[in-house]
Amino acid sequence: MNTYSITTKAIALLLTIAILFSGCASTTLIQSIPGEAKIYIDGQPVGKTPYSHTDTKIVGSKTTVKLVKEGYEDLYTSFSRTEQADVGAIIGGLFLLVPFLWTMEYNPTHTYEMVPIAEQEQPATPVSQTQDDQSSVKFNKLKELKQLLDDNIITQEEFEKEKAKILEAK
């Protein structure tokens, strides 16, 4: 009878812990316009849009997203676990301090509109534009590209490829 009581308590404790930590998960649906874009989460391929993403990251954690579709410019973005309050975790935090790490969750959906490559092309540079203006534009594009690399939104290989395109442009 004593063993039965200990086993029951152990099972109850395990179930409580499982329920507590399952409540720490947050889910969001990632969609793209147009649909069926390849999606990379934190640099790892995970499928195509629409994609349901679930994780147990703590408040303030950032998740990077890359969407790729033929005929469209690659889209780099991110979202963080600071978008919406989780009432259950807040109440749980009153009893145990640990749930306060998961008091925020993702919005239910994230929809990103991809831009066709044809719309990304720049018009011909006017003859009146000086060499300094062109250098300034290249410098700003390289600076933005470097920031994406530093934030781990793009890989070193992607950085080098895009840098070569920028430097080759006239």
C-alpha positions in Angstrom: 0.0 0.0 0.0 2.9 2.4 0.8 4.5 1.6 -2.6 1.1 2.3 -4.3 1.0 5.7 -2.6 4.6 6.6 -3.7 3.9 5.4 -7.3 0.7 7.5 -7.4 2.5 10.6 -6.2 5.3 10.1 -8.6 2.9 9.7 -11.5 1.0 12.8 -10.4 4.2 14.8 -10.1 5.3 13.7 -13.6 1.9 14.6 -15.1 2.0 18.0 -13.4 5.5 18.7 -14.8 4.5 17.5 -18.3 1.4 19.8 -18.3 3.5 22.7 -17.0 6.2 22.4 -19.6 3.7 21.7 -22.5 2.2 25.1 -21.6 5.6 26.7 -22.2 5.3 26.0 -26.0 4.1 28.7 -28.3 2.9 28.1 -31.9 2.5 30.4 -34.9 1.4 29.8 -38.5 3.9 31.2 -41.0 2.3 32.0 -44.4 3.7 33.6 -47.5 2.2 35.4 -50.5 2.5 33.6 -52.8 2.3 30.3 -51.0 4.5 27.2 -51.2 7.7 29.1 -50.5 10.6 27.1 -49.0 11.0 28.1 -45.4 14.2 28.1 -43.2 13.9 28.6 -39.5 17.1 29.7 -37.7 19.0 28.6 -40.8 17.5 25.1 -41.0 15.1 24.0 -43.8 11.8 23.0 -42.3 9.4 22.7 -45.3 7.1 25.0 -47.3 4.5 27.7 -46.3 2.1 27.6 -44.8 4.1 26.2 -41.9 3.1 25.7 -38.2 6.1 26.6 -36.0 6.2 25.5 -32.3 9.0 26.0 -29.9 9.6 26.5 -26.1 12.0 29.4 -26.3 11.9 31.9 -23.4 10.6 35.5 -23.4 12.5 37.7 -25.8 14.0 34.9 -27.9 14.3 35.7 -31.6 13.5 33.3 -34.4 15.0 34.1 -37.9 13.0 33.2 -41.0 14.1 32.9 -44.6 11.6 32.4 -47.4 12.7 31.3 -50.8 10.6 30.9 -54.0 11.7 30.9 -57.6 11.0 34.1 -59.3 10.9 36.1 -56.0 13.5 37.9 -54.0 14.5 35.9 -50.9 12.8 37.3 -47.9 14.7 37.6 -44.6 12.8 38.4 -41.4 12.5 37.4 -37.8 9.9 37.4 -35.0 10.3 37.2 -31.2 8.5 35.7 -28.3 7.3 39.1 -27.1 4.2 39.5 -29.2 1.3 38.4 -26.9 0.8 37.6 -23.2 0.2 34.0 -22.1 -2.2 34.3 -19.2 -1.7 30.6 -18.2 2.0 31.1 -17.7 1.5 34.3 -15.7 -0.9 32.5 -13.4 1.5 29.5 -13.2 4.3 32.0 -12.4 2.4 33.0 -9.2 2.9 29.5 -7.9 6.2 28.6 -9.4 8.7 31.2 -10.6 9.9 29.2 -13.6 6.8 29.8 -15.9 7.6 33.5 -15.9 10.2 32.7 -18.5 7.3 31.8 -20.9 4.8 34.6 -20.1 4.8 35.8 -23.7 4.0 33.9 -26.8 3.9 34.4 -30.6 1.0 35.9 -32.5 -1.2 33.2 -34.0 -0.1 34.0 -37.6 2.7 35.7 -39.5 2.1 36.5 -43.1 4.9 37.7 -45.3 4.5 39.1 -48.9 7.3 38.2 -51.2 8.4 40.6 -54.0 8.8 39.4 -57.6 12.4 39.7 -58.8 11.3 42.0 -61.7 10.0 44.6 -59.2 13.3 44.6 -57.4 15.4 45.6 -60.5 16.5 49.2 -60.3 15.9 51.6 -63.2 18.8 52.6 -65.3 21.1 55.1 -63.5 20.7 58.6 -64.7 23.7 60.1 -66.5 23.7 63.0 -64.1 24.3 60.7 -61.1 27.8 61.1 -59.9 30.3 58.3 -59.1 30.1 59.3 -55.4 26.3 58.7 -55.3 26.8 55.2 -56.8 29.5 54.4 -54.2 27.3 55.6 -51.4 24.5 53.4 -52.6 26.8 50.4 -52.8 28.2 51.2 -49.4 24.8 51.3 -47.8 23.7 48.0 -49.4 26.9 46.3 -48.2 26.4 47.7 -44.7 22.8 46.3 -44.6 24.0 43.0 -46.0 26.7 42.8 -43.3 24.1 43.5 -40.6 22.1 40.5 -41.9 25.2 38.4 -41.6 26.0 39.6 -38.1 22.4 38.9 -37.0 22.7 35.3 -38.4 19.8 35.9 -40.8 22.0 34.9 -43.8 24.9 32.6 -44.1 28.5 33.5 -45.0 27.9 31.9 -48.4 24.8 34.0 -49.0 26.7 37.1 -47.9 29.5 36.5 -50.3 27.1 35.9 -53.2 25.1 39.0 -52.6 28.2 41.1 -52.0 29.6 40.0 -55.4 26.3 41.1 -57.0 26.5 44.5 -55.4 30.1 45.1 -56.3 29.6 44.1 -59.9 26.6 46.5 -60.4 27.5 49.6 -62.3 
